[in-house]
Amino acid sequence: MADAAKAAAPVLVVGTYERTLCGFEMDGAGSLKPIFHAPAHLGPIKAVAAAGKFMVSGGNDEEIRIFNIKRRVEVGALMR
């Protein structure tokens, strides 16, 4: 039961000008708990989107990176 409640917790993902992706888990009280912090691009991150278990990010380095949020690993990249 605890695993099901944890899996349903909303995740907030933020891309920074310092080239990192930061993920936070939101609890029922509205507080944020850091769950990951990773260097993701060679330049500032301009866009982040997530759906289901996948997240993508795009930055000034002209790459789109694809991540698996549940496993917290990068699964691929698209380059210009």
C-alpha positions as CSV (number, residue, x, y, z in Angstrom):
1,M,0.0,0.0,0.0
2,A,2.8,2.4,0.8
3,D,4.4,1.7,-2.6
4,A,1.2,2.6,-4.4
5,A,0.9,5.9,-2.5
6,K,4.5,6.8,-3.3
7,A,4.1,6.0,-7.0
8,A,1.1,8.3,-7.2
9,A,3.0,11.3,-5.7
10,P,3.3,14.2,-8.2
11,V,6.8,15.1,-9.4
12,L,7.9,18.6,-10.2
13,V,10.9,18.8,-12.7
14,V,12.8,22.0,-13.1
15,G,15.5,22.8,-15.8
16,T,18.1,25.5,-14.9
17,Y,20.4,27.9,-16.6
18,E,23.2,26.1,-14.8
19,R,22.6,23.0,-17.1
20,T,20.9,20.8,-14.5
21,L,17.6,19.0,-14.1
22,C,16.2,19.0,-10.6
23,G,13.3,16.7,-9.6
24,F,11.1,17.1,-6.5
25,E,8.4,14.9,-5.1
26,M,5.3,16.6,-3.7
27,D,3.6,15.3,-0.6
28,G,0.0,15.8,0.5
29,A,1.0,18.7,2.7
30,G,2.4,20.6,-0.3
31,S,6.1,20.3,0.7
32,L,8.8,19.3,-1.8
33,K,11.4,16.6,-1.3
34,P,14.4,16.5,-3.7
35,I,14.5,13.2,-5.5
36,F,17.2,13.9,-8.2
37,H,19.7,16.5,-9.4
38,A,21.6,15.8,-12.6
39,P,23.7,17.6,-15.1
40,A,21.8,17.2,-18.4
41,H,23.0,19.6,-21.0
42,L,26.0,21.6,-22.1
43,G,24.0,24.9,-22.0
44,P,21.0,26.3,-20.3
45,I,17.8,24.1,-20.3
46,K,15.0,25.8,-22.1
47,A,12.2,23.2,-22.0
48,V,11.1,20.2,-20.0
49,A,8.0,18.0,-20.5
50,A,6.9,14.8,-18.8
51,A,4.3,12.2,-19.5
52,G,3.9,8.8,-17.7
53,K,7.3,7.5,-16.9
54,F,9.2,9.6,-19.5
55,M,10.6,13.1,-19.4
56,V,12.3,15.1,-22.2
57,S,14.4,18.2,-21.9
58,G,15.8,20.6,-24.5
59,G,18.6,23.1,-24.1
60,N,20.8,25.6,-25.9
61,D,23.1,22.7,-26.8
62,E,20.5,21.8,-29.5
63,E,19.9,18.4,-28.0
64,I,16.7,16.8,-26.7
65,R,17.4,14.3,-24.0
66,I,15.0,11.5,-23.0
67,F,14.8,10.2,-19.4
68,N,13.0,7.5,-17.6
69,I,11.7,9.2,-14.4
70,K,10.9,6.0,-12.5
71,R,14.3,4.5,-13.0
72,R,16.1,7.9,-13.0
73,V,18.2,7.1,-16.1
74,E,18.8,8.8,-19.4
75,V,17.5,6.5,-22.2
76,G,18.5,8.5,-25.3
77,A,19.1,11.8,-27.0
78,L,18.1,13.5,-30.3
79,M,20.7,15.8,-31.8
80,R,20.5,18.3,-34.5
